[in-house]
């Protein structure tokens, strides 16, 4: 048996071996990064021939080197984190991206490669040829820890048996203090998570799981994996990640860059309509109404109501000639326009042309002119410039923007009543608001629905629009010929994409940036987080973003609290994909200690919700603590200062209702003055409402005044469950008033146990 001294020496030798390899990896990373930077600089600065083919090649090189440089810049931290020792004496290192030496021998393989899958899936029961799996912890390019899993013990030699080292890397990661940002789990992905990450991209995959099961981070790793495995298909169109709010997006925004992916659009539900970032919220009643599927019919009716037929003929005097615009003329032109099945604003062009032709024929008859095509064209051009004619056409079919339409609908009682006769007077009053009020999160899908029905407002005259269309057609034809002559360098882009992406002022704008600014952009893959909160109208918006329906949907029905949210996955998805979605479930809670989870789960069951809650991997050191406050401000300051002393390093989340947030913010400021841990940033505290905290995690949670915090909730029990399952270490309930009965009962029951 080895002595402690011999074991320490063996461990040190292993650290030295891994540090030597890590030094080689980083040296090569720096070399590659310097080479790519030089290539990018040369591609930008070198003169090019004045041909479209040369321009295409230059633009492709700039895009390629720019993306590669961003990738290399983002993966420096914990670049290499694992090693596989296989039965055939092959050793493979696993890292964030693949790196080879100057002879193309692999130094690190990308974690997404098929050959890296055993690092996550191999077990002692099914080792997949892995003798030893080593987790390598690093910081600042230095090896800080090793952790070995021996899967085939009989394959160890006497020498290798002495080099097994380390502690449980997963528990070490779970016990580490939180920083206020989600970290990737690329070095500690568990088998059930890896199966989801590498699963088939086609169709809709629903990932259901309770708090702390890693739904969000698994979905982000899935995006990174799909961009690696199917880059040709997905990267060209981009990927979209939709989160519940801006706080959540700030929390996750470093995960994908750390995995080598920088071309993904992150958007909150309030930012899915370009040009508007809605943060205001409606009352629960108004939000539920705006989210219901019937609003699609209301908006469709509102669009149709913008078309008006005059009740009687209208007399028009054109250069001394008197003609009539009759209701039958307008009706016939409208029928022809509607038959095109184009959006409202686009179809209006057909309506105007048809009506002008009818008026021109009537005018030619009055003037006794032979109505040949040239005469008709001249009369139509003259009529188009007549102020009275333009006024009457606009009154019959006024162009409308989505913002104008929805604003009129929500501020004008008459317009709303005409568009929504099925709603009661009380429901319509709930929807109405004052002109000038800010857009709310619930308005975004209404705007998107209106934009889909209205289409773009056609500007300029018909001749100008025809000229623009002809010019684009010439550009596409020329680009097609150029690309055909460019060979393999242009094989992955169409002529239309070339014109759209490499011509004009947007030539160098990254795909993600362009996609985020284009409402109609079709993404290659879409992730929806906290998807249990989406209303039917929000689902309609999301589904338009991905016509291929390649989607990852993650959520937990037990955390559903948004007013008007769809009742089940089937309710949410069947209107769009019928039953063609796959449901998988994560069952292990890596965040919340079991001591806290027991209380939260019992409170949820007492509310009548019977969703299965996940099993925690850690028992936890602290039970749920209740602090009775006499003075909300002073006692809360003391409670916060004490929490900082207990956790020593990390984050504290204070959760309170909107009415108590000012007290909580003041308490944070006051506690920072008296507690050095808060003052120097070793412990950071921040305040949230129960809605804002969804998807986040903290070392310690202080739930302030839960009775008032849940008073206006559309689903108090679910919001309470969300709040109680945010901590990784401690949960404190601080209140000046009696606790909600189901919370008090759950706490008492677990104290008895």
N, C-alpha and C positions, 0 to 999 in steps of 0.2 A: 504494500500500500504506500502511496506517495505521501511524503510529509507535506505540511502546509507550505514550507519553504519551496519545495520542489513544484508544488501546484502553482504557487505565485510566479515562479520563474517560467513555467510552461505558459501561463496566461500572458505574461509579459512578452514572450516570444511570439505568441499569436497576435498581440497588439502590434508588435513591430512588423510582422508579415503584412498585416492589413494596412498599416500606415504606409509601407513602401509601395504597395499597390495603389493606394489612394493618391499618393504623390504623383505616380505615373499617370493616373487618370486625369488629375487636375492639370498637370503639365500639358497633356495632350489637348484638353479642353481649351486652355489658353492659346495654344498654337492654332487650333482650328478657328477659334473666335477671331484671332488676329488675321488669319488668312481670309475669312469671310468678310470681315470689315474692309480689307484691302480690295477684294473683288467688288464689293458694293460701291466703294468710292470710285473705282475704275469704271464700272458700268455707268455711273451717273456722269462722270466727267469726260469720258472718252467721246470724241466726235463720232457721229454716225452718218452714214450715207443718207441722202434725202429721199429714201424710198420707204413706203409703208412696211415692207418686209423687214428692213433694218430697224425701223421703229418698234415693230412687234417684238423682235428679238431682244432689243435693249430693254423694253418695258417688262418682258418676261423675266429677264435676268435681274432687274432691279427688284421686282416683286419676290423672286425666289431668294435672293441674298438677304433682302430686308427681313423676310419672315424667318429665315434661318438664324440671323443675328439676334432677333428678339427672342427666339427659342433658347439660344445658347446663353444669353444674358439672364434668363429667368430661372435656370436650373442649377445655379451654383450651389445653393444650400442643399446639403444632404444628397449630393449627386449620386453616390453609390451607397446602397443601404443593405445589400444582401449578397449571399454566396450560396451556391448549390454544389455539393460534392456528390457526384454520381457514381454508380456501381462500376462504371467502366473507367474509373480514375480521371474522369473529365471534371474540370472545375469551371463553373460559370458564375460570373458576377452579375448582379441585377441592379439597375439604376433607373433614374428618371428618363434618360434618353440613351440611345445606343452610341457608343464611342469606340472607334478602332484605332490602332496605332498606324504608323506610316506604311506598314506592310499589309494593312487591312486585316490584321488579326484583332478579334474583338477584345477590348478591355472591359467593357460593360455592355450588357444587352438591355434593350429597352424593356421595361416592365410589362409592356403591352404585347411583346412578341409571344408567339405560341410556346417557344422554348422556355419562357419565364413562368408559364402557368403553374408548374409544379411548386414553385416557391410559395404559392398561395393555397394550392389544393392538396398537396401531398400530405398524407397522414401515416401513422404507424400501421394502420390497417391496410392502407393502399398507398405505399410510398412512391409509386410512379418512378422507381429507379433512383430515388434520392436517398443517399446514405445519411447525409447531414445537411440541415438547412441552418445557415448562420445569418442572424440579423446584426447589422453593423451600424451602430449609432455614431454620428459624427456631428461636429460643430466647428465652424470656422476652418474647415478643411483638415480637422484633426479627428482621429478615432477616439471616441469617448466611452464606448462600451461594446461588448460582444455578447451575443446570446445564441446558444446552439440548441437546435432540436435534433436529436438523433432518431432517425426513423427506421434504420436497419442496423440494429446494434451488433448483429453477427458479422457485419461487413467491416466493423472497426478493427484496425490492427492495434497491437499493444501501444504503438507510438501515437496513433491518432486518438486512442481512448484517453490519453493523458492531456489532450488539447481541447477537450470539451469544456466550454466556459460560459459564464453569463447568468443573467436572471431572466425572468419572463418579460420579453420586450413589449408585449401587448399591455400587460398591467402597468409597466413602467410608463408607457405612453398615456394610459388612461388616468394615472395618478398625477401626471404633470400639471402644473398650473396653467390655466387658460390665459390667453393673451388678448382676448377681445376680437380675434380673427379666427376663422375656421382654418385649420391646418389640413393638408392632405393626409390620407392614411395609406399612402402608396407602399410604405414599408411594413404595414401591419394589417393589410387586407385579409379578412377571414374567408374561409372557403365558401360559405353561403353568399357572401358579398361578391366574391370573384365570379361565381356562376352568373350572377345578374350582370355584372360589368361586361362580361364577354358574350352575353347572349345575343341572339339574332337581332339585327337592327330593324328589320322590316316589321311593319305593323305597330300597334300600340301595346306597350308593356307597362302594366300597372304594378308598382312596387309599393306594397302596403307594409307598414310597420309601426310599432308604438314608439314612444319617446326614446331617444338615445340609441336607436337601432342602426343609425348611420344612413338613413334613407337619402338625405341630401348629399352627403359626401360620396356615397356610392353612385348617385346619379351623375355627379360631376366627373367622377372617374370614368363612368360609362361614356360620357361625351368625349373625354380625352382618348379613350380606347377606340371609339368609332372613328374619330378623326385620324387616328393612326392606321387602323385596319382598312378603312374605306375612304381614304383621303380624296381620291379622285372624284368620288360621288358627292361627298358631304362638304369638303372644304370649298369647292367652287360656289356652293350656294350658302355656306355658312351654317352655323348652329345658333339656336336661341335658347336661353335659359330664363324662364319666367319665375320670379319670386314674389312673395306676398307684399313686400314693401321695401323702401330704400334702405332701412336699417339692415334687413336681411341680406340685401345685395352687397352692402359694405362689408358685412361679415364674411361673405364667401368669395369676394372678388380676387383674392390672391391664390385661390386653389388651382384654377386652370393654368395660369401663367407658370406656377411652380411645377406643373406637370408638362410644360413645354408647349402649351397651347395658348395663343394670344388672340386668336381670331374669332372669338365667340361673343355674341351680343348678350349682355345681361340687362333685363328689363323688369321693372316691377309692374304690377297690374295697373298702376296709375300712369304708366309711361309706354303703353302699347300703341298709342296714337301719336305719330310724329308731330313735334311742335308743342305738345302739351304734356306737362308732368303734373298730374293731378295728385294732390295730397289731402285735400279736404274730404270729409266724409259726410254722408247723409244720415238722417235718422234711420233706425232699424227698419221702420215701416217703408220709408222711401227706398232704401237700399234693396229690400226684398222685392218691391214692385219693379224697380228698374232692372233687377236681375232676372225677372221671370221671362219665360219664353214668349209670353203674349206681347211683350214690348216690340218684338220683331214685326208683328202684325200692325201694331200701333204706328211704328215708323214707316212701314210700307204704305199705310193709309195716309199718313201725313205727307209723304212724297206725292202720292196720287192726288191729294187735295190741292196741291200747288198748281195743278192744271185747271184752268177755268174756261168755260164756254160762255160767251156773251148771251144774254137773254133775248136780245133783239139785234137786228142788223145795225152795223156801225158805218156811218157815212165818212168817206175819206176824200179830200180834195187834193189832187196831185197835179201841179202845173195847170190848173184850171179845169182838169178833168175830174168829174165826180164819179166815184165807184163805191160799191158797198162791200163790206166784210161781213159775211153772213154766219150765223151759228152753224149751218151745215158745212160751210167751208172749213171752219175750225174743227168740227167733229171729224170730218174726213181726213184732214191733215194729221189729227191726233191718232186716228186709227192706223194710218200708215206708219207713223213714228213708233207707236207701240208694237206694231208687227215686227219691227227690227229687233225687238227684245234686248235693246241696248240700255245702259243706265240712263237715268232721267236727263242729265245734262248733255250726254252724247246724243240721245234720241232727239233732243230739242233741235239739233241741227237739221235733222230730217224734217221735223215739223215746220221749221222756219222756211226751208227750201220749198216744201210742198205748198205752203200757204202763199209764199211770194209768187210762185208759178201760177197759182190760181188767180191772184190779184193782177198779175201781169197779163194773163189771158183776158181778163175782164177789161183791163185798160186798153189792150190792143183792139178789142171789139168796139169799145167806145170811140177809139181814134180811127177805126176802120183800117187797121194795119194788117198786112199779111203776117201771120205769126209763124215765121220760120225760126229755126234754132238761133240764128244770130240775133234776130229781133227780140226773141224771148230772153236771151242772155242779157241784152242791153237793158230791157225794161226791168228785169229782176235786179240788176246792179243799181239802177236808179231808185227803185222802190226801197232797196236795202238802206239807202242813205236818208230816206225821208223820216223826219222825226216822228210824225204821227203814226207812221207804219211801224217803226221800231217800238213805239210806246204800246201799241195794241198787241203786237206779238209778245212783248214782255209781260203784259197783263194776262195774256192767255197761258203763257208758259215761261215763267220767270226763272232764270238760272239761280241755283241755290248752292251754297257751300254747306257741308255737314254742320259746321258751327252755327250758321244762320238757322238751319232747319231745326236743330235740337234746341237752340236757345229760344226760338219762337214757340216750340212745342211746350217747353217747361216754364215759360213766363206768360203766355197768353191763354187765359182760360177758354176762350172760344175755340182757338186752334186745337187745344188739347181735347176739349169735349167732342169736336168733330172727328178727331183721329181715334179717340178711345171711348166710343159710346158704351162699350161693355163694362167699363170701370164705373164704380159708384162715385157720387159727388165727393164723398169723403176720401176715397182713394185718389181722385184727381187733385183734390186740395193738398193731399200729402206730397204729390209730385211737384206742385207749383212752387216757384221761388221767385225772388226779386231779380229784375234785370241787373246784370253786372256782378251777381254772385259768382264766386270762383267755381271752376269745374271740379267735380268730385270724382273719386275713383269709380263710382258706379256709373258715371256719365261716359266713361271711355268706351265701353262696348256699344253704347247708343251712338256715339260719334262714328265708330267703325262700321256699324250697321248702316247708318245713313250714307257714309262714304261709298259703301259697296253698292247701294241702290242709286246714288246720285251720279257717281263717276266724276271725272274732272270737268270743270267748266271749260268749254271750248272757247278759246280767245282768237281774235283776228277774224278776217273774212275767209270765205271759202277758198278763194284763190291762194291766199297765203298758206292756209292749212294744207291745201293740195301740193303746193310747192315744197313745204316742209316734208310731207310724206314722200314726195318724189326724190328729194335730196337724200333722205334717209335710205330709200331703196337703192340709190346709186352707191351710197357709202357701204351698205351691206354687200352689194354685188362686188364692189372693188375689194372689200376686205376678204370675201370668200376666195377670190382669185389669188390674193396676196398670201393668204394662209395656205392655200394649196401649193404654192411655190416655196413655202417656208419649211416644209418637211416636218420631222418629228418635234421640233421646238414648238410648233403651234398645234400639235395634235389634240390637246385637251381643251380647246376653246372653239366656240362656234363663231361665225361671222357676226351674228347679232351681238354676242357677248363682247367681241372685240370692239365693235362700234360703241357699245354702251360703256365699256370699262376702260378703253384706251384712247378714246377720242374726246376732245373737249376738256373742260376744266376739272373733271373728276378722274382724270387718267391715273393719278397716283394715290387716290383715296382707297384705303384698305376695304376689302369686301365687308367686314363687320361694320365699319362705319357707314358705308353706303346702305347696307341692309337695314341698319337701325333708323335711317332717315327715310326709308321707303315703306309706306304702309302695305303695299302690295307685294313686297318681296317674298318669294317662296323659299323657305329654309329647307336644308337637307335633313335636319333633325331638330326636334324641339323637346326641351325638358320643362315640365311644369312641376314646381315644388309647392308644398302645402296645397295640393290640388283639391283636397276635400273642401276647401273654402270657396271654390269657384261656383258662380251662378250659371244658369243655362245661357244667359247672354254673354258672359265671359268665355264660356266654352265655344260659342259660335265664333268669337274673335280669334281665339287660340287656333281653332281648326283651320281657319283661313290661312294661317301662317305656314302651314305645312300640308300642301295638297297630297303629298305622298303618304301622309299619316305615319311617318316614321317618328315615333314619339316615346318618351319615357315619362310616365306619370307617377309621381310619388306623393304619398299622403297617408293619413291615419283618420278613419272615420270617428274615432274616439276623441279627436281634437277638433272636430268640426264645430265652428261657432259663428261663422258669418251668416247674417240674415239672408235668406233666399238661396243658400247653397244647395246644390243638388243632393238628394237624399242618399244616393248610393252610386257606386261606380257604373252600374248599368243605367241608372237614370241620367248620369252625366254623359256617358259615351254612346249609348245605343242610338240616339238621334243622328249620330255622325258616322259610326262604324258598325252599327248593329251589335252583334255579339262577337265581333272579330277583334277581341282584345285578350291579352294573356295576363293573368293575375298571379303574382308571386309574393311571398311574405318574408320579411325579416323578423326574427323572433327573439333575438338576444339584445338586451339593453347594455350598451357599453358606457353610457354616461352616468345614469342616476343610480346611486347606491340602493341596495335592496331595502335598507331600513327606511329610506324616504319613499321608495316606490310602493312599499306595502301600504303606507298611509294614503298616498295619492290614488292607488288602485281601489282601495276600499271606499274612498269618497266618491269615486266614479261609479262604483257598483251601487252604492246607496242612492245615487241619483236615478237609477233605473237603466243605466247603460251597461250592457253586458259584453262589450267588445273585449277580446282577449288582450291582456296586457303582457308586455315582454318580461322575460326573466333577466334580472341584473346579474352581471358577472362578478360584482363586488358587493360584499355585505355592507360596507360602510362603517365608519367610526362613530357617527353621531346620529341620534334619532331626531325626528322633527321637534324643534324647540318652539315653545310659545312664550312670548314676552308681552306682559300686560303693561301698556303705556299709560301713565297718568297725564303727562304733558306730551302731546304729539311731537312738538318740535324738539324740546330738550331731551326727552327720553330716546327719541329716534336717533339723535346725534350720538348719544352714548352707545346705543345698540350698534350703530354703524362702526364706531371706533373700536368696539370690542370685536366685531367680526373681522376687521382688518388685522387685529392682533392674533386672532385664531388661525387665519389662513396664511398670514405672513407674506405671501406673494401670490398674485393672480388677480382675479376680477370678482366684483360684487355687483349683482344686479338687483336694484330696488324696483319692485313692481307695485304700482298704485293706480287708483282710478284717476281720471282727468282732474277731478276737483282737489285731489290730494297731492298732485304732482309738484305744485309749488312748495309744499312743505318738505317733500322729499328732496328736491333740488337744493333748498336752503340747508337741509340737514347734511347733504354731501359737502357743501361749501364749508359749513361750520366744522364738520368732522375732519376735513382736510387741514384745517388750521391746528387742531389739537393732536392729530395722530401723524407721526413722522412717516409711517408706512404709506399713508395716503398722500402726504405732502410730497414725497420724493418719487411717487409713481410706482413703487413696488406693488402696491395694491391700487387698483383703479375701480372706481364706482360710477355707475351710470343708472339713469332712471328710465322706466318704460311703463306704458299701460299694458294690460294683459294682451291686447291685440298686437301691440308693437313687438312684444318679446317672442312671438311665435318663431320657432326655428333656431333661436339663439341658445347659448349655454354659458354658464358662469360657475366659478368655483363655489360661490355662496350666493344664495337668493334670500332676500328679505322681502317678504310679502306684507305690505303695509295696508292696514285697514281693509281686509278682504271683503267685508260686508259691503262697504261703499264702492270698492273697486269693481265688484261684480253687479252693482245695482242696475246699470244700464245694459248689461250684456244680453245678447239675443239667446245665449246658451250658457248660463252661469256655471253649470257643473263642468262643461268641457273647458271653459276658460280657466277655471280653478285647476283642473287637471294639467293643462298646459303650464300654468305658472309654477305648480309644485314640482314639475319634472324637468325644470331647467338646470338645477344645480348638479355639479359633479362631486361636491363634498358635503355642504351644509344647507339646511333649509330652516329659516326662522320666520315664524308668523308673529308679526308685531301689530298690536291693535289697542285702541282705547275703548272699543265696544265689543259686545258679545260676537263670537265667531258665527259664521253661517252654520246652521244645525248639522248639515252633513259633514262639514269639516270637523266640527267639535266632536261628533260621534266617531269619526274615523280616527282622530288623534287619541281619544280615550280608549278605543278598542285596541290600538296598537301599544299603548302604554301598559294595558293589562297583560298583553302577551309578553 
